[in-house]
Amino acid sequence: MLRLSGLIALSTATLLVTDYLFKSAARAAHSPDELGTFFAGYYAILNVAALGVQLFVGGSVVRRAGVIAAFSVLPMLLLAGSIGTILAGGAMLAVLLTKGAEGSLKHSLHRISSELLWMPLPDHVRTESKVIVDTVFVRGAQALTAGGLLALAMLELDGPVVLGAILTAMCFAWLMMSMRLRYWYLGLFRRALHRSTPESRTERLELDIRSVEVVVEALSSREPERAISAIEILVSNRRTRLIPALILYHESPDVLVRALPAVSTSERQDWIPLAERLLEHENEAVRIAALRELAGAGIASAIEGRLLDVRPRVRAHAAFWLAHLDDRPPEVEDGVTQILAMEDDDAGLDAKTGLLEAIQSAGDRRWSDVLMKMSESAQPALVEPLVLAISRVQDRRFIPLLIDRLRYRTSRSEVRDAIVSMGDEALDALVERLRDEATDIRILRHIPRTISRFANQRAADILTGLLVDETPGRIRYKVLRGLGRLVAEHPVRVDRHHIERRIESNLVEYLRLSALVQPLRAALPDDAEHARAGREMLVELLDDKAEQALERSFRLLQIAHRTEDIHSVSFAVKSTDKRIRAQALEYLDALTLDAQVPSIRDLLRIVVDDLSTEERILRAVVFVPDPPKSAEVALSVLLRERDTALANLAGYHALQLGLSSLRESVITATKERPVLASLRTLIDLTADLPGTPSHA
Amino acid sequence: MLEVAHRIELELLVRTFLGVDPPDRMMRQLAAVVRDFDAPPGTVLYEQGTPPGELFLVANGVVALIGDDGSRWEFEGQSLLGVVDATLDRPMTRRAVVESHAYGARLSLSDYIDVLEDNFDFAKRAMERAFRMVHETASELPPDLVFRPPSVDAVLDGRGADPRPLEMVERLMVLYRSNVLATAPLQPLASLAALAEEERWDEGEVIERPGTPLHSLRFIASGAVRAERTSPPVVGAFGPSDVLSGSSAIGLETTQYTMTATAPTRTLRVLKEDLFDVMEDHFGLAGTLFKCNAVENERIRTLRATHDSSD
């Protein structure tokens, strides 16, 4: 607020000096008798000019250039005028031009932009502050400036050159402050849009005494969900020492299974006798969890007891730990070979599942040969635990298999972690798969997000390189999301120019689709009611695609400006509240002042500004020339769309309309584009529609 | 209460309520957007007719939802209130009044949707659970009311018996007209239409049997299908634009019914994996499904109320 007040005070003082320069120069150039006529004539011209600016230029400049740029127009002109005055030795013409700039812009462009500067402030702050600024700051600045000018006059230093020099300094300061205002302005808009930054949502909580009391109280809850939640909170805050070993007396098996790994840390011993008791628990999962933690702590007696457990799965866990603590290769251990040799009946599958679970929990590479052997003949029921085990042993031989498994959602997260843990070799394999045209789309679409998990500069470069038109749309969107996550969470660099080019192309795409859909919104003729469903679907699809182009633009903007909360701005842009939309527009404008691709500023203004669709299309004509004027033209264009669904739907609707010219276009399109071949059936089916050649 | 303790208490509440093992990252995001409430008896949480958008997680206490006709639905602790109206984006249909001291958390639906979008695997599990729960409630209805009456809309004009496979646009039309995806955005439906497989069934042919894994949704393009279960008994029928097993197919892991074609039938099979993959990129599709589940929930609740009162 203080910064804004200072800027307004400075601008007030500068305008006063300009006025004084003009009046003192006029007094020097004209006799007192002529002054009245001179001022009357000059102000008449000036007011006409000011009216013209106000009516035809002011709003448009603010709309197109933004508040900060508009606020900088007057000081720039005054700066030019004051420098001219100095260079011309105080010539009247230079002074007249300087005053001309001030007179024509002061009550139009300058006033509009200085009023809009207050926009991001909350209503109550704005109302209260404006009163103070208008009285204290503006009047104070005027009084101080007038005092200074009086002092100069008394010292006979108020000649045009001296005043020109003072004016130059003041204009320069004004411009500097305006530029710095951009950063402050962004901050204000962030607050105005009312969203916390992404970082503030992910910090780790520092638990204080009161919060520890809350968690410990929850730990003793009989409700399993509440007790588990408390364990999770302490684990995620690395405060597991606060979990009492007595929790192992909890009646819920779910709580016990979650609590065992949480309390069995190397610096604690208090849990061991309680865990030994759980080896006899009636619940199989509890026995396995207790066995795993005790074996992990090197307590061999725990293992031996479970070799005779009633369940094959628990016995398999025990066999694993026995072999694991031995130096011999696991595949020659008796217990392991016995499990591998079991039939794939219920008991065999149960035991093999147990073995795979145990391998997964230990994550030891010594077991990769066992896994390789099991992968050769795994029953469907074993695939999931097998993949989970493979994902923990970090054996590069499994990279192709793991990439294949990306197609399945279950275990995808673990598979991704496993691929990432294998470093550059795995990254190379992913890139190779991405380039391989034979790769199944169901695998392909998960590769970009997997690459992003590598969380390094190379991954960022690969993903940025994939943001090109040649990458299929579905994959490109995944690339965009993967890169977005990577940039948000890790300090990687991106080629900003490349990203801005993508923003530009997406914004143009948004405008292009908006122009295409517009003629299709017109009412259908009465005799084409049967085509309503096709029209509705086509319009909806075009709207969806336009919406997505806009969403991609904002995602890219977020990548280019990682510390900004663009997500909130994208919501604000869609707001029905004009004030919020205007704030978003100004925020985006200030944000893109130093864009390497300058057209994105203009594009954002056209896209975000509160315009009718017709006006938006008209203003976008530089970027989208020749927008279609009729539904017929729009459909002809859509038949050539790269998007198969869109082109097919356009063809379908064109056939429904039954217009001969469109029907011919569809027939031609199906011959030229194999992806539209499916429309041939519809061409046959619609042959009898009114308006088609057979009815003509 | 101190700031951190306050957040911990909220986190505990939300974790306990969500139940489906929410990831830490998600919990922190949620903790940042929920606010707690502590309401004495008589407090009105929301009025009937007010705009929707806020959800109330009641941890403890009793809250009554009172309708126009004075009917009362009482909810005890561990309830989520306001979600149906918010999901259906309509004014609150009932007044929520605290009956006995209640506390919990409140958050806006849009914040919750944001968090779900950011944590898609959790959103998927939550969605499946929600569909399962609604179906479990439906299973308590009389056998012939578990499923909606069959749709009789002809999705494909005159193409039912045509031997030629469905075209891309027709597949899209089948999904677009389906009860489950009717309000979905078109772009994800176009992606699903491209991935869907067409199947044909003769009259009397069994399409699904109980106990088989339910990896896909089957959308009926033309024809008719009968659903049967002997224990507990259920009978139902499906027609064009219906999904076999209704929306519950999204949450069920295995088929519970014998599905038999009662006429030559054409179905479009969409893998759930594909559905969720597409949904991950088009989260609007998730909103559509949550809405569909809310509508089904309301149908069941109304039928139960009618059925109970007639008893």
Interface residues (C-beta under 8 A of the other chain):
Chain A: S196 S200 R201 T202 E203 L205 E206 L207 D208 R210 S211 E213 V214 V215 A218 E223 E225 R226 I228 S229 A230 E232 I233 S236 R407 Y408 R409 S413 R442 R445 H446 R474 Y477 K478 R481 A533 G534 M537 E540 L541 D543 D544 K545 Q548 T644 A645 L646 N648 L649 G651 Y652 S678 L679 T681 L682 L685
Chain B: M1 L2 V4 A5 R7 I8 E9 E11 L12 R15 T16 F17 G19 D24 R25 M27 R28 Q29 A32 D121 K124 G158 R159 R164 E167 M168 V169 L172 M173 Y176 P185 L186 Q187 A190 S191 A193 A194 E273 D274 F276 D277 D281
